[in-house]
Amino acid sequence: MNNLYNIIKKPCLTEKGMTLQETDNQVVFKVDPRANKMEIKQAVEQLFDVQVNAVRTCKVHGKKKRMGRHMGQRADWKKAIVSLAEGSSIDFLEEL
């Protein structure tokens, strides 16, 4: 994976993600399913200029949804929970 923006797709701004950010200094991202932990760590450090302690990943399976009388499925995706070093922080909502 060459481009940093292909690895880190977008932040997950959910209640659980915001709680992790406030209490444990962790940030949750939606990442490329083919990206590994080292690539995610390097991308976050370069994009946001922070120090990363650890990266945890998990695959999230898409929900089955009804579209009219047909069943469909949302896409599967990969979630990365990034633990930041003491003194480092990323705030996505400060500019709003």
C-alpha positions as CSV (number, residue, x, y, z in Angstrom):
1,M,0.0,0.0,0.0
2,N,1.7,3.1,-1.2
3,N,-0.7,6.0,-0.4
4,L,-1.4,6.9,3.2
5,Y,-5.0,7.9,2.3
6,N,-5.7,4.5,0.9
7,I,-4.8,2.9,4.3
8,I,-6.7,5.2,6.6
9,K,-10.2,5.7,5.1
10,K,-12.0,7.7,7.8
11,P,-12.4,8.0,11.5
12,C,-15.3,6.2,13.3
13,L,-17.1,8.9,15.2
14,T,-19.4,6.7,17.3
15,E,-20.3,6.9,21.0
16,K,-17.9,4.0,21.8
17,G,-15.1,5.6,19.8
18,M,-15.5,9.0,21.5
19,T,-15.5,7.3,24.9
20,L,-12.3,5.5,24.1
21,Q,-10.8,8.8,23.0
22,E,-11.7,10.6,26.2
23,T,-10.8,7.9,28.7
24,D,-8.0,5.8,27.2
25,N,-6.5,8.1,24.6
26,Q,-7.4,5.8,21.7
27,V,-8.7,6.6,18.3
28,V,-10.9,4.4,16.1
29,F,-10.4,4.4,12.3
30,K,-12.0,2.6,9.3
31,V,-9.0,1.2,7.4
32,D,-8.3,-0.8,4.2
33,P,-9.0,-4.5,4.8
34,R,-5.6,-5.5,3.3
35,A,-3.6,-3.1,5.6
36,N,-1.6,-4.6,8.5
37,K,-0.8,-3.1,11.9
38,M,2.6,-1.7,10.9
39,E,1.2,0.1,7.9
40,I,-1.7,1.5,9.9
41,K,0.8,2.7,12.6
42,Q,3.1,4.4,10.1
43,A,0.1,6.0,8.3
44,V,-1.4,7.5,11.5
45,E,2.0,8.8,12.7
46,Q,2.7,10.5,9.4
47,L,-0.8,11.9,8.7
48,F,-1.5,13.3,12.2
49,D,2.0,13.8,13.5
50,V,1.5,11.8,16.7
51,Q,3.3,8.9,18.5
52,V,1.4,5.5,18.4
53,N,1.9,3.0,21.1
54,A,-0.2,0.1,19.8
55,V,-2.7,-0.9,17.1
56,R,-5.5,-3.4,17.5
57,T,-7.6,-4.5,14.5
58,C,-10.8,-6.4,13.9
59,K,-12.9,-7.3,10.9
60,V,-16.5,-6.1,11.0
61,H,-19.0,-8.1,8.9
62,G,-21.7,-6.2,7.1
63,K,-25.3,-6.4,8.2
64,K,-27.9,-8.1,6.2
65,K,-30.5,-5.5,5.1
66,R,-33.8,-5.8,3.2
67,M,-34.1,-3.7,0.0
68,G,-37.8,-4.0,-0.9
69,R,-38.5,-7.7,-1.2
70,H,-34.9,-8.6,-1.8
71,M,-32.2,-9.2,0.8
72,G,-28.9,-7.4,0.5
73,Q,-25.8,-7.0,2.6
74,R,-23.6,-4.1,3.6
75,A,-19.9,-4.3,2.8
76,D,-17.5,-5.9,5.2
77,W,-14.8,-3.5,6.6
78,K,-11.9,-3.4,8.9
79,K,-11.6,-1.3,12.2
80,A,-8.4,-0.2,13.8
81,I,-8.2,1.0,17.4
82,V,-5.0,3.1,17.7
83,S,-3.5,3.7,21.2
84,L,-1.7,7.1,21.3
85,A,1.3,7.9,23.4
86,E,1.0,10.1,26.5
87,G,0.7,13.7,25.4
88,S,-0.4,12.9,21.8
89,S,-4.0,13.5,20.8
90,I,-6.2,13.7,17.7
91,D,-9.4,15.8,17.9
92,F,-11.7,15.5,14.9
93,L,-14.5,17.7,16.3
94,E,-12.5,20.8,17.4
95,E,-12.9,22.5,14.0
96,L,-16.7,22.1,13.9
